[in-house]
Amino acid sequence: MTIRFPDIPAFEPGTVWLVGAGPGDPGLLTVLALHALSEADVIVYDALVDERILALTNPAATRIHAGKRGGRPSPSQADISRTLIKEARKSVRVLRLKGGDPFIFGRGGEEARALAEAGIPFRLVPGITAGIGGLAYAGIPATHRDINSAVAFVTGHAVGGNLPDDVDWEALGRGAPVLVIYMALNNIEAIAHKLIEAGRNPTEPVAIISRATTPTQSVLQTTLAAAAHEARVQSLKPPAIVVVGRTVELHSILNWFTP
């Protein structure tokens, strides 16, 4: 049976759609994301967009790689925004395809602002962020009624790759029973140190989810004090999400996904 969705908006020439591709599994794409993939004339995509998702794109579309990976040569954010504006002014349909959700540590706000200031019409299509989808695929609830009534999402990676200096780790350590930390793998030792200094128990459960929702997903369950050492021993690679808090204990019970 063919499923027909009413009121799908037209992807008009001369517009840019900023679309979240989710954390990896193509099954987590939204209907609007699939629509954009099939209609786009130009696709400007991130390094973290899964190849299986790129395989769903319009075969006639021009692909422009705009991946930004820490420590590797990559286009500047200003260059990416200029590319979106330049392509849209050719009266083609431009898809800016971003891993996860464009507005969750995805710099989508900067790109949308550049488009707005240039007078380019755009649409935002949210995606499932790794801090939600990645935890679900690891069997770790972001919230659980018996464990936590708050969760904090934070980045562990500043623009230059160092630990962000505008994050109050002491306040986070005291105020959020569960922390979901993006891009934290390279700084996990410093983060753990700051959280323990803030009063977190060194034996508090920690999970590091690498390449979440993909066929190569791996989950390391450890403690706050041992996380950095265990990550090195296991040679974990980014992209990775770090989860701190007692909900991690549910991983062994709810771990349903077997890559």
C-alpha positions in Angstrom: 0.0 0.0 0.0 1.3 3.4 -0.9 1.2 5.9 1.9 0.4 9.4 0.8 1.1 12.4 3.1 -1.1 15.4 2.5 0.1 19.0 2.4 3.8 18.3 1.7 5.2 21.7 1.0 6.8 22.4 -2.4 10.6 22.7 -2.6 10.7 25.8 -4.7 13.7 26.8 -6.9 15.7 29.6 -5.3 15.1 28.3 -1.8 17.3 26.5 0.8 16.1 23.8 3.0 18.2 23.2 6.2 17.5 19.5 6.9 18.5 17.3 9.8 19.6 13.9 8.6 19.5 12.3 12.1 22.4 10.4 13.7 22.9 7.8 11.0 20.1 5.2 10.5 18.2 6.2 7.4 15.0 4.9 9.0 15.1 7.9 11.3 14.7 10.4 8.5 11.6 12.5 8.5 9.1 12.6 5.7 10.1 16.1 4.9 13.7 15.1 4.8 13.0 12.3 2.3 11.0 14.8 0.2 13.9 17.2 0.1 16.4 14.5 -0.8 14.3 13.5 -3.8 13.7 17.0 -5.0 17.0 18.9 -4.4 19.1 20.1 -7.3 22.1 20.9 -5.1 23.0 19.1 -1.9 25.5 20.6 0.5 26.2 17.9 3.0 28.2 17.3 6.2 30.9 14.8 6.9 28.6 13.0 9.4 25.8 12.3 7.0 25.6 8.5 6.5 26.4 7.2 3.0 23.1 5.3 3.1 21.3 8.6 3.3 23.3 10.1 0.5 22.2 7.1 -1.6 18.6 8.3 -1.3 19.3 11.6 -3.0 18.2 12.7 -6.4 20.7 11.1 -8.8 20.8 14.2 -11.0 21.7 16.5 -8.0 25.0 18.2 -7.6 26.7 17.2 -4.4 29.0 19.6 -2.5 30.9 18.2 0.5 31.0 20.7 3.3 32.2 18.5 6.2 33.7 20.0 9.3 35.7 17.6 11.4 38.0 18.7 14.2 41.7 18.8 13.4 41.2 18.2 9.7 41.1 20.7 6.8 37.6 21.8 6.2 35.6 24.7 4.8 34.9 27.6 7.1 31.4 28.3 8.3 31.4 31.6 6.3 32.4 29.7 3.1 29.5 27.2 3.6 27.0 30.0 4.1 28.3 31.8 1.0 27.9 28.6 -1.0 24.3 28.2 0.0 23.6 31.8 -1.0 25.4 31.5 -4.3 23.7 28.3 -5.3 20.2 29.5 -4.3 20.7 32.6 -6.5 21.0 30.3 -9.5 17.3 29.5 -9.0 17.9 25.9 -8.0 16.6 23.9 -5.0 19.4 23.8 -2.4 19.4 21.2 0.3 21.7 21.8 3.2 21.9 18.3 4.8 23.3 18.2 8.3 23.9 15.3 10.7 21.5 15.2 13.6 19.4 18.3 14.0 20.5 21.6 12.5 19.8 23.6 15.7 21.4 21.2 18.2 25.2 22.0 18.0 24.8 22.0 14.3 25.4 25.7 13.5 22.2 25.8 11.6 21.3 29.0 13.3 24.3 30.7 11.8 23.5 29.4 8.3 19.8 30.4 8.6 20.8 33.9 9.7 23.1 34.3 6.8 20.3 33.2 4.4 17.8 35.6 6.1 20.3 38.5 5.8 20.8 37.7 2.1 17.1 37.6 1.5 17.1 33.9 0.6 13.9 32.0 1.4 14.6 29.0 3.6 12.8 26.2 5.6 14.1 24.4 8.7 13.4 20.6 8.8 14.3 19.3 12.3 16.1 16.0 12.6 16.6 13.5 15.4 19.7 14.6 17.4 22.3 12.1 18.5 21.6 13.0 22.2 18.1 11.5 21.8 18.4 8.9 19.0 21.9 7.7 20.1 20.7 7.1 23.6 17.6 5.3 22.5 19.7 3.0 20.3 21.9 2.3 23.3 18.9 1.5 25.5 19.6 4.5 27.7 16.6 6.7 28.5 17.4 10.4 28.5 14.8 10.7 31.4 13.3 8.1 33.6 10.6 8.9 36.2 12.4 6.9 39.0 15.8 8.4 38.2 15.9 12.0 36.9 13.5 14.8 36.2 16.1 16.9 34.3 18.7 16.4 31.6 21.3 18.8 30.3 22.7 18.8 26.8 26.1 20.3 26.5 29.0 20.4 24.1 32.5 19.2 25.2 34.2 20.8 22.2 34.8 24.5 21.5 35.5 26.0 18.1 39.2 25.4 18.4 38.8 21.9 19.8 39.5 22.7 23.4 37.1 22.5 26.3 34.5 25.2 26.1 35.3 28.1 28.5 31.8 29.3 28.6 30.3 26.2 30.2 29.8 26.3 34.0 30.8 22.7 34.7 30.4 23.2 38.4 26.8 24.3 38.1 26.1 21.5 35.6 27.7 19.0 38.0 25.4 20.1 40.8 22.2 20.8 38.8 21.7 18.1 36.2 21.4 14.5 37.3 21.9 13.3 33.7 24.4 15.0 31.3 24.5 14.3 27.6 27.7 15.6 26.2 28.3 16.1 22.5 31.8 16.0 20.9 33.4 15.1 24.2 35.7 12.2 23.4 38.9 14.2 23.0 38.2 16.2 26.2 36.7 13.5 28.3 39.5 13.4 30.9 39.2 17.2 31.6 35.4 17.0 31.7 35.5 14.1 34.2 38.0 16.0 36.3 35.8 19.1 36.4 32.6 17.1 37.2 34.3 15.2 40.0 35.7 18.5 41.4 32.1 19.8 41.3 31.0 16.9 43.5 30.0 14.1 41.1 30.9 10.7 42.4 33.9 9.2 40.6 32.0 5.9 40.4 29.0 7.5 38.7 27.9 5.5 35.6 29.1 6.8 32.2 28.3 5.5 28.7 30.2 6.5 25.6 28.2 5.8 22.5 30.4 5.8 19.3 28.9 6.0 15.8 25.3 5.8 17.3 22.5 4.1 15.3 24.9 2.9 12.6 26.1 -0.7 11.9 29.3 0.1 13.7 27.7 1.5 16.8 29.6 0.6 20.0 28.7 1.4 23.7 31.3 1.5 26.4 29.8 1.4 29.9 32.2 2.7 32.6 32.5 5.2 35.4 33.3 8.9 35.5 36.8 8.3 36.9 37.7 5.5 34.5 36.0 6.9 31.3 39.1 8.5 29.7 41.3 5.5 30.3 38.7 3.0 29.1 38.0 5.1 26.0 41.7 5.0 25.1 42.0 1.3 25.8 39.0 0.6 23.5 40.3 3.0 20.9 36.9 4.6 20.6 36.5 7.0 17.6 34.3 10.0 17.1 31.5 10.8 16.5 30.6 9.9 20.1 28.1 10.9 22.7 29.0 10.8 26.4 26.2 10.1 28.9 26.8 10.7 32.7 24.2 9.6 35.2 22.2 6.7 36.7 20.1 6.2 33.6 23.2 4.6 32.1 22.6 1.6 34.4 19.6 0.7 32.3 21.8 0.0 29.2 22.4 -3.6 30.3 18.6 -4.2 30.6 17.3 -2.2 27.6 20.1 -2.8 25.1 17.9 -3.8 22.2 20.0 -2.7 19.2 22.5 -5.3 17.9 24.5 -3.8 15.0 
